[in-house]
């Protein structure tokens, strides 16, 4: 999605199409937070068999698109293509066990997206080389 916004901005396009209604909810975690959670769990042994690691915060696809639009600096419109599937309505982990142990994510979605976009801009992808990105 970020690449599509970047390309639309670069081409001065008036809009970006987003599949579905934009209503499904998703949870995102920064890879640095996930790595810190893994280290935390290794250092704080527990006899719990399964521990989910997440933020326990949901964001709609529409909210995500608006945030990426802001981060990229795209000034056009969002078009939600309801002829395309929405997918599962919710994908949220119950991360209460790791929270009870004292771990919390520290990187907000917007901060993570800003870091990702900065990395993208310095990557081969932004310089026009061919890459494959799944949405």
Protein Blocks (a to p, Z undefined) as FASTA:
>chain_A
ZZmmmmmmmnopabdcdehjhlaccddddfklmmmmmmmmmmmgcfbfbdcddehpacdf
klmmmmmmmmnopabdcdddfkbcebjfbdcddfklmmmnopacfbdfklmmmmmmmmmm
mmmklnopacdddZZ
